[in-house]
Amino acid sequence: MDLTEFFNIEPYDWPSIGTSLLCGLIIGLERQLRGKPVGIRTSALIVLGTYVFIASSNHVSNAVSDPSRIIGQVITGIGFLGAGVMLARDGMVIGVTSAAAIWALASVGVCIAVGNIYSAIKLSLVVVTVLVGVDLLEDYSQAMTRGVHMRYRNWRSRGNSRNGDSPPPSTM
C-alpha cells in the first residue's frame, strides 16, 4: 500500500477535517478557559462528527434518498446532547449557554460539510465573540445583571459559601 492510498479518506477530505478541528478549537478554547462544560475535545468532536455525518449523507444520496433529512436528524441528536449539559438546581436552570454552544458547533460542522469552509471559520469567531462579548457587557453594565441573571449570581455565591469558599467578588 502506498502513501497516497493510506491518506485517501474519500468521500471526506483533509482540509474539511482540519477546519472541523480548528473550529472546534476556536470555540472550545473559550469554553475551556472559562471552566465551562464542552471544552476543546468535546467541541472538536462535535464539529468533526457533524461534518462526517453530513458528508456521508451527501455521498450516499441518490434519487430516492434525501440527505437533508440527515441534517434534521443531527439537529435532533445534538438537542439531546445539549439537554444533557443543562441542570436544574434551586429553581435555576444552568448550562443553557453550553447547550446553545453545542448547537452552534453542530451548525459549523454542517457548514463545513456543505462546502463553506471559510464561512465556518468566520461563524466560529462570531460564536466566540457572542460568548465573550456578552460576558464583558455583564461585567460592565448593571442593566445586564437583572432578573434571572442577578438570581443566578446570588445562587452561585450561596453555593460557594456553603462549600466554605468565599463568594466571588461582586461586580456591582
C-alpha positions in Angstrom: 0.0 0.0 0.0 1.4 3.4 -1.0 1.1 6.6 1.0 -1.5 8.1 -1.4 -3.8 5.2 -0.7 -3.1 5.4 3.0 -4.1 9.1 3.2 -7.1 8.8 0.9 -10.2 9.3 3.0 -12.8 9.6 0.3 -15.6 10.9 0.4 -14.1 13.1 3.1 -11.2 15.5 2.7 -8.4 16.6 4.9 -9.0 20.4 4.6 -12.5 19.8 5.9 -11.3 17.7 8.7 -8.7 20.2 9.6 -11.3 23.0 9.5 -13.6 21.0 11.8 -10.8 20.6 14.3 -9.8 24.3 14.0 -13.4 25.5 14.5 -13.8 23.1 17.5 -10.6 24.5 18.9 -11.7 28.1 18.5 -15.0 27.7 20.3 -13.8 25.0 22.7 -10.8 27.1 23.9 -13.1 29.9 25.1 -15.4 27.4 26.9 -12.4 25.5 28.5 -10.6 28.7 29.6 -13.8 29.7 31.4 -14.2 26.3 33.1 -17.4 25.6 31.3 -18.6 22.2 30.0 -17.9 21.4 26.4 -14.2 22.2 26.2 -11.8 21.8 23.3 -12.0 18.0 22.9 -15.8 17.9 23.0 -16.2 20.9 20.7 -13.8 19.5 18.1 -15.5 16.1 18.2 -19.0 17.7 17.8 -17.9 19.7 14.7 -16.0 16.7 13.3 -18.8 14.3 13.9 -21.4 16.6 12.4 -19.2 17.1 9.3 -18.7 13.3 8.9 -22.4 12.6 9.2 -23.4 15.3 6.7 -20.6 14.5 4.2 -21.6 10.8 4.4 -25.2 11.6 3.7 -24.2 13.6 0.7 -22.1 10.7 -0.5 -24.9 8.1 -0.3 -27.6 10.3 -1.7 -29.5 9.1 -4.7 -32.9 9.6 -6.5 -34.8 8.1 -3.6 -32.9 9.4 -0.6 -32.9 12.9 0.9 -29.6 13.9 2.5 -31.3 17.0 4.1 -33.1 14.5 6.5 -29.7 13.7 8.0 -29.2 17.4 8.9 -32.6 17.2 10.7 -31.5 14.0 12.5 -28.2 15.6 13.5 -30.0 18.7 14.9 -32.4 16.4 16.9 -29.5 14.4 18.3 -27.5 17.5 19.2 -30.5 18.8 21.0 -30.4 15.7 23.3 -26.7 16.2 23.8 -27.3 19.8 24.7 -30.0 18.8 27.1 -27.5 16.6 28.9 -25.4 19.6 29.9 -28.3 21.5 31.4 -29.1 21.2 35.1 -32.0 22.5 37.3 -31.0 23.4 40.8 -32.7 25.6 43.4 -35.2 26.8 40.7 -32.5 27.8 38.4 -31.6 26.2 35.1 -27.9 26.3 34.3 -25.9 25.1 31.3 -28.2 26.7 28.7 -25.4 28.6 27.1 -23.3 25.4 26.9 -26.3 23.7 25.2 -26.6 26.6 22.8 -22.9 26.4 22.1 -23.3 22.7 21.2 -25.9 23.6 18.7 -23.7 26.3 17.2 -20.9 23.7 17.0 -23.1 21.3 15.0 -24.1 24.1 12.7 -20.5 24.9 12.0 -20.0 21.2 11.1 -22.9 21.4 8.7 -21.3 24.5 7.0 -18.1 22.6 6.5 -19.9 19.6 5.1 -21.8 21.6 2.5 -18.5 23.3 1.4 -18.5 26.6 3.2 -15.2 26.2 5.0 -14.3 29.9 5.3 -17.9 30.7 6.5 -17.5 28.0 9.2 -14.3 29.7 10.5 -16.0 33.1 10.5 -19.0 31.7 12.3 -16.8 30.1 14.9 -15.3 33.5 15.6 -18.8 35.0 15.7 -19.8 32.4 18.3 -16.7 33.3 20.5 -17.5 37.0 20.1 -21.0 36.5 21.4 -19.8 34.3 24.3 -17.0 36.8 25.3 -18.9 39.9 24.3 -22.0 39.3 26.4 -19.8 38.3 29.4 -18.0 41.7 29.1 -21.3 43.5 28.9 -22.5 41.7 32.0 -19.3 42.7 33.8 -19.6 46.4 33.0 -23.3 47.0 33.0 -25.7 46.6 35.9 -28.6 46.5 33.4 -27.3 43.2 32.1 -27.3 41.6 35.5 -31.0 42.0 36.4 -33.7 39.4 36.7 -32.6 35.8 36.3 -29.0 36.8 35.8 -28.9 38.5 39.2 -30.5 35.5 40.9 -28.0 33.2 39.2 -25.1 35.3 40.5 -26.7 35.2 44.0 -27.3 31.5 43.8 -23.7 30.9 42.7 -22.5 33.0 45.7 -24.6 30.9 48.1 -23.3 27.7 46.6 -19.7 28.8 47.1 -20.4 29.9 50.7 -21.9 26.5 51.5 -18.7 24.8 50.4 -16.6 27.0 52.6 -15.3 29.1 49.7 -15.6 32.8 49.7 -18.2 34.2 47.3 -16.9 35.6 44.0 -16.3 39.4 44.1 -19.3 41.5 43.2 -19.2 43.5 40.0 -21.9 45.9 41.2 
